[in-house]
Amino acid sequence: MKTIQYLLTLGLAFLMSTCVQPPNYPNTPEITYIGMNQNTIVQGNVGNPLDTLEITFSFTDGDGDLGIEGNTFDIFLTDSREGFTDIKKLPVVPDQGIGNGISGEITVRLPNQLNICCTYPDGSTPCLPNSNFPTDTMSYTIQIQDRAGNMSNKIQTEVITILCN
């Protein structure tokens, strides 16, 4: 009888140790840069699907409240040259119950429809070819916001070379 009781106790302890524990992430989103699909792009190459910049990063969020309903944006990509911020939307992540901690990867696709273009140090009209400046460089700083208004840490892409001509 003691052997059966011992085996039942041992079996119960094993089952309890194999239960999945919910992740323990902070409630403020955290992001980590993973990479881009390319480091060179032709400025304003409208209609060329090969010139879509894809930036991938991972995220964690302890309370799983990513994605804001309505017209509020929650992904912020800031251009290193001018400080211009391009804003995007995350899909709403529904609550998952008592253990809402979530993690995953996000890929932001930026089709090159005149939004990635050259700016020139001499004040020439941006986004037009300029033989004096065949290339321009930039990077993006990225941050996300959750439904509670918590802003994530900031990450930065590698340098992107824009072909101006």
N, C-alpha and C positions, 0 to 999 in steps of 0.2 A: 504494500500500500504506500509506504514511504517512497518507493521508487517511482510509482505513478505520480504522486504529488510533486516529487522533484522534477520529473519530466514535464509535467504541466506548467510548473513555475518557470522552468527553463524555456519552454516553448512560448509562454506569454511574454517573457522578457525579450526574447528574440523578435517576436512580432512587434512589440512596442518600439524596439530600437530601429526597426525598418520602416516605420511610419514616416511619411514625407513631412518635413518641417517647413512651414512657410518662410520665405526669405525675410531677412531682417535688414531692410534698406532704410536709409533716412527718408523722411517725408519730402524733403527738398530734392527735386530731380538732380541726378548726376549724369553727365555725358562724357564719353571718351571718343576721341577722334580715331577712326579706322583708316579711311583713305578716300581717294578719288579715282574715277575711271580713266582720267587723263590729266596731264599737267600743261597741255598746250591746246589752245582753241583759236579758231579764226573768228575775228570780231564780226558780230551781227550776221552770221551765216544763216540767214532765214531759210527754213525749209530743209535743211540738211540734218536728218535724224542722228547722224554720226557726231554732230557737234552739240550734243546735249551733255552738259557737265553733271556728273552724279557724285554727290558727296555722301559718304556713309559714316555714321557714328553709332555707338551703342548708348543705351540709357538704362538707368534704374530709377525707380520711384517707389518709396515705401508705402504710400497710401494709394497708389495706382490711379491718381486723378489727372491723367493726361488727356488732352483734347478738350477744347472749350466749345460749347454749343454756340450757334449763331455766327456773327461776323467778326468775332474776336480772334485775332491771329496769335499764334503761340510758338512759332519758330522764327528766329531773328538771325539773318545773315548780313553782317556788316562788312562792306567793302573797305579794304585797308587804305585805299588811295583817297577817297573823298568822304569816308564815313557814312556813305549812303547805306541805308538798311533796307534789304529786300525781306518782306515778311511772307510767311507761308502758314498753312493750317495743318495741324495734326488731326487725324480722325479721333473721334471721341472713344476712349477706352471705357467700356462699361465696368461698374464695380463688380468685383469678383467674390464678394462675401466677406468673411471675417479676416482672411489673410489676403489683403489687397496688394501686397508687394509685387511689382512687375519689373521685368527687364526684357530687353530685346535690342533690335537694330532698326535704325531709320535710314532710309536713303532718300535724300532730297534731289530731285531732278530739276535742273535748270536748263530748259530748252533755250538755245541761243537765238533769240529773236530780238536783236538789238539791245538786250539788257546786259550783255557782256561785251563791252567795247573799250577801245583805247581812249585815254585822256592824255593830253599833250602838255609838256612843261612850258611851251611857248604860248599857251592860251589858244591854240588852233581849235577849230570846231571838233568836239569829240565825236567818235563813232564814224568818222569819214577817213578814208585812207590818207596817209601823210608820208611822203617819201623821206622826210627828214627823221621820222621816228617809225622804223619798221616793226617794232615790238613795244609792248607795255607789259608790266608785271603787276600782280595784285595777289591778295589772299583774302579769305573770308574768316571773320570771327563769328562763331555760332553760339547761340544760347537758346534754351527753350523755357517755357513757362507752364506751370500746371494750373488747374482750375482754382486752387487756393491762392494763386498769385505768386507762388514761390518761383523765383528765377534760378535756373541751374547755374553751374559753373560755366565759364566760357572756354571754348576750344578754338583752335586755329588750324586752318588747312595749310598745306604746303603752298609754295609760290606757284601761281598760275601764270604762264606766259601767253599773252594775247598777241596773235599775228594781226598787225594793223592794215597791211596792204592786201 
